[in-house]
Structures are given as C-alpha cells and as structure tokens.
C-alpha cells in the first residue's frame, strides 16, 4: 500500500546501482525470482494464513489472535521493504507491478472484513475503506492514458494509520488501549476519505490539462496545414504551372499538316496570377514561313 509497486530486476548478473535509473535493457533482463518479488509472494501467502489464525478456535482466542497479529505485522512490514528495495535497486518486473498492489489490498481487506465478521469492527468502517481503495484503483485506470497519479504523503500516512489501527483491532485489547485503537481507526478513516478526495481532484485536473493540451496540439497542426496550403509560394507555384500549361497549349502549331501556324493566336496573351505576359510564338512562326517563301 505504499503506492510503489514491488518489482524485480536484473538477471544479467551485474550489480545494480543503488538509486540509479533503470534502462530498457535492464528491464528486459529482469528476473522473476528476486528479493522484492519474493517478499510480495510471501505477503500474498500470508493472507490466507492470517485469516485462518484469526478465526481459529472461534475467533476470540487471545493466543491465536496474537499469532494472527504477528502474521499481519509481517505482511505490513514486507510491504515497506519490497517497495524500498524496488525503488533502491531498480527491481522491475511485470509480475511485481501487478502483484504488489493486489497483495497490499488483499491483506488489509482480509483484516477489515474478518474483524467485521467477528463483530469487532463496524461494517461502515470496512465499507468506507474498501470503497475508497477500489474507487481510487478504478480512477487510476480512468486517467492512465492522460497521466499517472503519484503516491502522496497523505496516502502513505493513510496506509500507516490503517495498518496500525487494524493491527490493534486484531489484538484483544481492553481499557485505555481499546479506546486508543478506536480513535486510531477514526484517524485512519478520516485520512482515507481526505486522501481519496484529493486523488479525485488530481485525476480531474490532470485529465483536463491533458485534454486541453491535445486540443491545442490539434489546433496548431490544423493552422500549420492551412498556412502551408494558402502560402504565396504555393499559390505562385500552382499559377505558374497552370500558366505554363496554358501557354504551351496556345503556342502549339500543327506543323505536320500545313507548316503554317494558327494566326488567330498571334495576339494572345496569357495572364498568370494577376500579371499579363504577351506570348507570340504564332507570329514568329508566320514570319519564318514568309521568309522561306
């Protein structure tokens, strides 16, 4: 639940550089069996183990609930470590990107639902937290083509508060500690709602900015095309080509038939792009014919 997927890296045997950026070649060589992915898989396996320990002997045995708390605590700690290792040593795999958030939500969801089933935690708290987690996940997919919403500091505090409060509820506490865990859970609920609303705000803003940038890019492209189509150079080139064709057609003579050009075109002038040019190929052809006679 740290917001940074655990991932796996380098099967090439090269020693990773701490804090370095991962290149494409390193991603392609990433190995599934690395410490970050192993910790993620351990956390996934702890989910059913935690539930079995919590419900053992009716679900109210303090000893077995202590064992369940230990499993829950190990799962939460591995979440911190696999995310740290993934960021520090560039351990990136597709499995880690998918499995890490699943493991995060699975252990917390199992704890909340189990505690509500046992009657220790109100269902409305479980509903609010799970609805927020599911809604934010769906929202990330909604805006993924526009931008990626990074994990915020508030989101990390929310995760810490949720884990601490849920762990306190797993233990059989009485007196002031029972009161303390209630208020800790209230803090977790408030942070859950506030950070969820903040993620929604970020998603809407990022999506609007992305759509505005796309529309601006389309507008600039259209303007460039219009300018290119209507530029004087383009018009002159088209007019010149048209004038050359017309002049060539007007000056063609049928020398094979009579040897005399059509005198009707002697005074013809071809106008091209607002200017006039007198072309008299027929006159010159006629004068040449008379000189030969």
C-alpha positions in Angstrom: 0.0 0.0 0.0 2.9 2.3 -0.3 1.9 3.2 -3.9 5.2 2.0 -5.3 4.9 -1.4 -7.0 7.4 -4.0 -5.9 9.3 -5.2 -8.9 12.1 -7.4 -10.0 15.3 -6.8 -11.7 18.3 -8.0 -13.3 19.1 -11.5 -14.2 22.2 -10.4 -16.0 24.4 -10.8 -13.0 25.5 -7.2 -13.0 25.5 -5.5 -9.6 22.7 -2.9 -9.5 23.5 0.7 -8.8 21.7 2.0 -5.7 19.3 4.8 -6.6 20.2 4.5 -10.3 17.7 4.7 -13.1 16.8 1.5 -14.9 17.3 1.3 -18.6 15.3 -0.7 -21.1 17.9 -3.4 -21.4 17.8 -4.0 -17.6 14.0 -4.2 -17.7 14.2 -6.8 -20.4 16.7 -8.9 -18.4 14.7 -8.7 -15.1 14.3 -11.9 -13.2 11.1 -13.0 -11.5 13.0 -14.6 -8.6 14.4 -11.6 -6.7 14.1 -10.4 -3.2 11.4 -7.8 -3.9 9.1 -10.3 -5.7 9.8 -13.0 -3.1 8.6 -10.6 -0.3 5.5 -9.8 -2.4 4.7 -13.5 -2.8 5.3 -14.1 0.9 2.7 -11.3 1.7 0.2 -13.0 -0.6 0.7 -16.3 1.1 0.3 -14.6 4.5 -3.3 -13.5 3.6 -5.0 -16.9 4.0 -2.7 -17.8 6.9 -3.7 -14.7 8.7 -7.4 -15.4 8.2 -7.0 -19.0 9.4 -5.1 -17.9 12.5 -7.7 -15.1 13.3 -10.7 -17.4 13.1 -9.0 -20.4 14.8 -10.8 -21.6 17.9 -13.9 -19.4 17.3 -12.0 -16.2 16.5 -11.8 -14.9 20.1 -8.8 -16.8 21.5 -6.2 -14.2 22.6 -3.3 -16.5 21.8 -4.4 -17.3 18.3 -5.2 -13.7 17.7 -1.7 -12.8 18.8 -0.4 -15.2 16.1 -2.7 -13.6 13.6 -1.4 -10.2 14.6 2.2 -11.4 14.0 1.2 -12.6 10.5 -0.5 -9.3 9.8 2.5 -7.3 11.1 4.9 -9.3 8.9 2.8 -8.7 5.9 2.7 -5.0 6.5 6.5 -4.9 7.1 7.2 -6.8 3.9 5.1 -4.2 2.1 7.5 -1.5 3.3 10.6 -3.5 2.4 9.7 -4.7 -1.1 8.7 -1.2 -2.1 12.0 0.2 -0.7 14.1 -2.5 -2.4 12.3 -2.0 -5.7 13.0 1.7 -5.7 16.6 1.5 -4.4 17.8 -1.4 -6.7 15.6 -1.0 -9.8 14.0 -4.4 -9.4 11.3 -4.1 -12.0 9.1 -6.9 -13.4 5.5 -7.0 -14.8 4.7 -9.5 -12.0 5.8 -7.1 -9.3 3.7 -4.2 -10.9 0.6 -6.4 -10.7 1.1 -8.5 -7.6 2.3 -5.7 -5.2 -0.9 -3.6 -5.2 -3.0 -6.8 -5.1 -1.1 -8.1 -2.1 -1.5 -4.7 -0.4 -5.2 -4.6 -0.8 -5.7 -8.3 -0.1 -4.1 -8.2 3.4 -5.9 -5.0 4.5 -9.2 -6.1 3.0 -8.9 -9.5 4.7 -8.3 -7.9 8.1 -11.1 -5.4 7.8 -13.7 -7.9 6.6 -12.7 -10.6 9.1 -12.9 -8.1 12.0 -16.3 -7.0 10.9 -17.5 -10.6 10.6 -16.3 -11.2 14.2 -18.2 -8.1 15.3 -15.1 -6.2 16.4 -15.2 -3.5 13.7 -18.3 -1.7 12.4 -19.2 -2.6 8.8 -19.5 1.0 7.8 -15.8 1.5 8.5 -14.9 -1.5 6.4 -17.2 -0.3 3.6 -15.7 3.2 3.6 -12.1 2.0 3.4 -12.7 -0.7 0.8 -14.9 1.6 -1.3 -12.1 4.2 -1.3 -9.4 1.7 -2.3 -11.5 0.2 -5.1 -12.6 3.6 -6.3 -9.1 5.0 -6.4 -7.8 1.9 -8.3 -10.6 2.3 -10.9 -9.9 6.0 -11.2 -6.2 5.4 -11.9 -7.2 3.3 -14.9 -9.6 6.1 -15.9 -6.8 8.6 -16.2 -3.9 6.3 -17.1 -3.8 7.4 -20.7 -3.6 11.0 -19.6 -1.2 10.9 -16.6 -0.1 8.8 -13.7 -1.2 9.9 -10.2 1.8 9.6 -7.9 1.5 8.4 -4.3 1.2 11.3 -2.0 2.5 11.8 1.5 -1.1 11.8 2.8 -1.6 8.4 1.1 1.4 7.0 2.9 0.1 8.3 6.3 -3.3 6.8 5.5 -1.6 3.4 4.9 0.3 3.6 8.2 -2.8 4.6 10.1 -4.9 1.8 8.6 -2.2 -0.8 9.4 -1.7 0.4 12.9 -5.4 0.6 13.7 -6.3 -2.8 12.1 -3.4 -4.4 13.9 -4.7 -3.0 17.2 -8.1 -4.4 16.5 -6.7 -7.9 15.7 -5.2 -8.0 19.2 -7.5 -8.5 22.2 -7.2 -5.1 23.9 -9.2 -3.7 26.9 -9.3 -0.5 28.8 -7.5 2.6 27.6 -5.8 0.6 24.7 -9.3 -0.4 23.4 -10.2 3.3 23.4 -7.0 4.3 21.8 -7.5 1.8 18.9 -10.9 3.2 18.3 -9.6 6.8 17.8 -6.7 5.4 15.7 -9.2 3.8 13.4 -11.1 7.1 13.2 -7.9 8.9 12.2 -7.4 6.2 9.5 -11.0 6.7 8.3 -10.6 10.5 8.0 -7.2 10.2 6.2 -8.8 7.6 3.9 -11.7 9.9 2.9 -9.5 13.1 2.7 -6.8 11.5 0.6 -9.4 9.8 -1.6 -11.0 13.2 -2.4 -7.5 14.6 -3.1 -6.8 11.8 -5.6 -10.1 12.5 -7.3 -9.2 16.2 -7.6 -5.8 15.4 -9.0 -7.3 13.0 -11.5 -9.8 15.6 -12.8 -7.2 18.3 -13.0 -4.7 16.0 -14.8 -7.3 14.8 -17.3 -8.5 18.3 -18.1 -4.9 19.5 -18.7 -4.2 16.6 -20.9 -7.3 17.1 -23.0 -6.6 20.8 -23.3 -3.1 20.0 -24.4 -4.4 17.6 -27.0 -6.9 20.1 -28.4 -4.1 22.8 -28.6 -1.9 20.4 -30.4 -4.6 19.6 -32.9 -5.3 23.3 -33.4 -1.7 24.1 -34.1 -1.4 21.2 -36.6 -4.5 22.5 -38.4 -3.2 26.1 -38.5 0.1 24.8 -39.9 -1.6 22.9 -42.6 -3.8 25.8 -43.6 -0.8 28.2 -43.7 1.1 25.7 -45.9 -1.9 25.3 -48.2 -2.5 29.1 -48.5 1.1 30.4 -48.7 2.0 32.8 -51.6 4.7 30.4 -52.7 2.3 27.6 -53.1 -0.2 29.8 -55.0 2.5 31.1 -57.3 3.8 27.7 -58.0 0.3 26.4 -58.8 -0.4 29.5 -61.0 3.0 29.2 -62.7 2.3 25.6 -63.5 -1.1 26.4 -64.8 0.1 29.3 -66.9 2.9 27.2 -68.4 0.4 24.6 -69.4 -1.9 27.1 -70.9 0.9 28.9 -72.8 2.3 25.7 -74.1 -1.2 24.7 -75.4 -1.7 28.1 -77.0 1.6 28.0 -78.8 1.4 24.5 -80.3 1.3 24.5 -84.1 0.3 21.8 -86.4 3.5 21.9 -88.5 2.9 18.4 -90.0 -0.3 19.4 -91.6 0.3 22.8 -93.2 3.5 24.2 -91.9 1.6 27.4 -91.1 0.6 28.3 -87.6 -2.8 29.4 -86.5 -2.7 33.2 -86.9 -5.6 33.5 -84.5 -3.3 33.0 -81.6 -0.8 35.7 -82.7 -2.2 38.3 -80.3 -3.0 36.0 -77.5 -1.7 36.8 -74.1 -1.7 34.6 -71.1 -2.5 36.1 -67.7 -0.8 34.4 -64.7 -1.5 35.3 -61.0 -2.5 39.0 -61.5 0.2 39.8 -64.2 0.0 39.6 -68.0 2.7 38.2 -70.3 2.5 38.5 -74.1 3.4 35.3 -75.8 3.7 35.4 -79.6 5.0 32.1 -80.8 2.5 32.1 -83.7 3.7 35.4 -85.1 7.3 34.3 -85.1 6.3 31.1 -86.9 4.4 33.0 -89.5 7.3 35.4 -90.2 9.6 32.4 -90.6 7.2 30.9 -93.1 7.0 34.1 -95.2 10.8 34.5 -95.2 11.1 31.0 -96.6 8.7 31.8 -99.4 
